Amino acid sequence: FVWIRFILIQNRAGKTRLAKWYMQFDDDEKQKLIEEVHAVVTVRDAKHTNFVEFRNFKIIYRRYAGLYFCICVDVTDNNLAYLEAIHNFVEVLNEYFHNVCELDLVFNFYKVYTVVDEMFLAGEIRETSQTKVLKQLLMLQSLE
Amino acid sequence: RNAFQLCQIQLYKLKCVSINLGNGVLVCGGDKTLDGYSKKKYVCKLLFIFLLGHDIDFGHMEAVNLLSSNKYTEKQIGYLFISVLVNCNSDLIRLINNAIRNDLASRNPTFMNLALHCIANVGSREMAEAFASEIPRILVAGDTVDSVKQSAALCLLRLNKTSPDLLPMGEWTMRVVHLLNDQHLGVVTAATSLITTLAQKSPDDFKTSLSLAMTRLSRIVTSASIDLQDYTYYFVAAPWLSVKLLRLLQCYPPPEDASLRSRLTECLETILSKAQEPSKSKKVQHSNAKNAVLFEAISLIIHHDSEPTLLVRACNQLGQFLQHRETNLRYLALESMCTLASSEFSHEAVKTHIETVINALKTERDVSVRQRAVDLLYAMCDRSNAKQIVTEMLSYLETADYAIREEIVLKVAILAEKYAVDYTWYVDTILNLIRIAGDYVSEEVWYRVIQIVINRDDVQGYAAKTVFEALQAPACHENLVKVGGYILGEFGNLIAGDPRSSPLVQFNLLHSKFHLCSVPTRALLLSAYIKFINLFPEVKGTIQDVLRSDSQLRNADVELQQRAVEYLRLSYIASTDILATVLEEMPPFPERESSILAKLKKKKGSSKLPDLDDSRRNVNGSAEHTDDTETSPSLSEDLFPTDRPHPPSSFPSILFARWAAGVTNNIIFPVFFRFVCKSNGVIYENQLLQIGLKSEYRQNLGEINALSREAQTSLSPATWASFSEGIQRHSLAKRHRS
């Protein structure tokens, strides 16, 4: 099976701002993975690709200001598709939080999960239309 | 920030946590019930604290209670909590499932989605059992809202992964396939993912999805950008859906139906052509989205491996990317071309890019890109370019990252052997490997070069000469000493005529490295020395002196000591004939599959790297040598081609075995020497009587049984008057005293 294993948003210092897991890991394994991803991704710069081999998988990542957005996928998955899936997601966050910054993700963590679940589910891409996602998010926001 | 400040921050955090926890406990501990709002805030705070990294082992009940609220915000927090902090308590599970059941039945799309997302996120067995039949029904029901269909499809996908036995797919198959025609592209996206997963397990059930998928893909690819407004991303029409449809198509071989096949070919050609059109936008998002579809299409073309024009076009497109200014694209092009190299239709086209790939090897700054270049060179290697590629790989090896050296060494060794027309080139290549990356030259590689030299008369002299010269280097790698020691031991006579490589010179050369080497190498050198005694009687004395020295005879290592003792003794007691028989040149090894290929496969695991052998049909039509999927033969089998496997340390025993086999009747020899190696046998025999020994040894204890019987050679049975047996112990110590 080919699917997303996890999505991570980390800052440069290694603090996790979002961790979404699509595979069973216990808490220790999760912590170890988080540290490994951070180590692998923060040493890379502009001359590197946006893809890096990671254990038996690969990580597609991009840095936005102080935050690294990482998606862990199968080695046979489509790199560019996921690279743009990240960007699509970031554009939605940006629109939803009006020029999103790291603190928005910290204080509205439960809303971030909602955004994630709109666009990704069960390790697959769920919805890609920014218009549709934002419409849904605004509707949910209006609910009591 | 100094340590004091850090402590303060930590204290503050802890205070916050304890206040919140304290509040929670205070509030919950009392009899008064929390209202929904407070409960929501409390559970949310607990979740936040948990996500900060603190352990939380309460709050589940409150979270579960929130599930039954009719307010979205409260429900949402409740579901989020239980999805993140999964609890296995069976009562809680029962309550959670009840809440989910209610929400699924509520006909409120928002609530239904919350419930479905929870199942998709948690995916436990209990949930699968509870809802496996409900979810397909929701998915295909006419009155289900689009967004709920999306969630239901992916929820089903999750359950299928963890509890496939519980899903009653049969009756829903057709309706699921039909979702590919939905007008909501989000639903189609989710459905495509679901079908792709299900099709991998039961491809026949979902065959009908092929033509629907193809139609959908064609419509997207040929659409004008205004058609799919919501799903156009930076001027690219539904890129993710296109990629998913192309992946679905890769679950199947090329369509048998001719019209379907031509439609697909047309679609793929359109995608390839679009890549050549001038871009509608300069933004990297546009080119990434467009190329995502392109690369997936090329993947499909490679997977089908049936349309030469498409394969060649794909190769040309990738060739252009090889020199693109974006590293991502160069990387992906190298990776993709690697699989193209193994197709007979595109192999030649791939080879035309060899200079670009070699250049990438030299100039790329990201090591992972250089690695893809190495992989591609390996994949595109054939008789016409082998020398060039091996040279480039060797030169790259000099500066390669340590992490990838072993793999490059294995690949060079495989290529050098496979494409060697002239085996002197092969020998040079392996010796170069040892010189450049000796630490990464595994045993399989140097065993192989020895096997080949032994099997090929024409290269033995060259090997001896080359190895002799290489050993002159002041600091040579231990692997070179091993190879050199073995080869000179076997074939040193071929260069002994030249005074510069006379026997004594050869011996001194080897012996100069002796003390720098590890035990296994020294053991090998000792064997080379006894071979020298056989080959060059004139150095016998010199070598015996070395063997006789205390550092050999009393060496702390048992193996070295045994060899020194046995070889020294052998050199005294064996006549030239016997010695020549014992130390006869190694016979050729039986032809066998290279263990190097097996080792490389094990390293790469189940990677996308093509095999050199099995998947490629040779351009010239001749069969390449067959794929070796056996596990690597044991080391002893590689070097000792006898029927019984001999562990290396019994090498001297083999000498005796061979010697014993060669013993002729007129050699008189104290017979009890036989029992050094054998436990049983005849110790004395004449016309009347045969005495045999049967002995057994375990650690420091031994048992010897002496048996006597009538000799089998007696012509007529004798009549025995009396017979007595006795054992006389003959102590060596006694003898010495007198």
Chai-1 contact restraints between the chains, C-beta under 6 A:
chainA,res_idxA,chainB,res_idxB,connection_type,confidence,min_distance_angstrom,max_distance_angstrom,comment,restraint_id
A,K47,B,R365,contact,1.0,0.0,6.0,A-B,restraint_1
A,K47,B,D366,contact,1.0,0.0,6.0,A-B,restraint_2
A,H48,B,D366,contact,1.0,0.0,6.0,A-B,restraint_3
A,T49,B,T327,contact,1.0,0.0,6.0,A-B,restraint_4
A,T49,B,N328,contact,1.0,0.0,6.0,A-B,restraint_5
A,T49,B,Y331,contact,1.0,0.0,6.0,A-B,restraint_6
A,T49,B,D366,contact,1.0,0.0,6.0,A-B,restraint_7
A,N50,B,N328,contact,1.0,0.0,6.0,A-B,restraint_8
A,N78,B,V243,contact,1.0,0.0,6.0,A-B,restraint_9
A,N78,B,A292,contact,1.0,0.0,6.0,A-B,restraint_10
A,N78,B,E296,contact,1.0,0.0,6.0,A-B,restraint_11
A,L80,B,N288,contact,1.0,0.0,6.0,A-B,restraint_12
A,L80,B,N291,contact,1.0,0.0,6.0,A-B,restraint_13
A,L80,B,A292,contact,1.0,0.0,6.0,A-B,restraint_14
A,A81,B,W240,contact,1.0,0.0,6.0,A-B,restraint_15
A,A81,B,V243,contact,1.0,0.0,6.0,A-B,restraint_16
A,A81,B,A292,contact,1.0,0.0,6.0,A-B,restraint_17
A,L83,B,N288,contact,1.0,0.0,6.0,A-B,restraint_18
A,E84,B,N288,contact,1.0,0.0,6.0,A-B,restraint_19
A,E84,B,A289,contact,1.0,0.0,6.0,A-B,restraint_20
A,H87,B,Q285,contact,1.0,0.0,6.0,A-B,restraint_21
A,Y110,B,L80,contact,1.0,0.0,6.0,A-B,restraint_22
A,Y113,B,L80,contact,1.0,0.0,6.0,A-B,restraint_23
A,D117,B,H117,contact,1.0,0.0,6.0,A-B,restraint_24
A,L121,B,A120,contact,1.0,0.0,6.0,A-B,restraint_25
A,L121,B,L154,contact,1.0,0.0,6.0,A-B,restraint_26
A,A122,B,A120,contact,1.0,0.0,6.0,A-B,restraint_27
A,A122,B,L154,contact,1.0,0.0,6.0,A-B,restraint_28
A,A122,B,L157,contact,1.0,0.0,6.0,A-B,restraint_29
A,A122,B,R158,contact,1.0,0.0,6.0,A-B,restraint_30
A,E124,B,L154,contact,1.0,0.0,6.0,A-B,restraint_31
A,E124,B,S193,contact,1.0,0.0,6.0,A-B,restraint_32
A,I125,B,W240,contact,1.0,0.0,6.0,A-B,restraint_33
A,R126,B,Q150,contact,1.0,0.0,6.0,A-B,restraint_34
A,R126,B,L154,contact,1.0,0.0,6.0,A-B,restraint_35
A,E127,B,G186,contact,1.0,0.0,6.0,A-B,restraint_36
A,T128,B,W240,contact,1.0,0.0,6.0,A-B,restraint_37
A,S129,B,D230,contact,1.0,0.0,6.0,A-B,restraint_38
A,S129,B,Y231,contact,1.0,0.0,6.0,A-B,restraint_39
A,T131,B,D230,contact,1.0,0.0,6.0,A-B,restraint_40
A,K132,B,D230,contact,1.0,0.0,6.0,A-B,restraint_41
A,L143,B,Y72,contact,1.0,0.0,6.0,A-B,restraint_42
A,E144,B,K71,contact,1.0,0.0,6.0,A-B,restraint_43
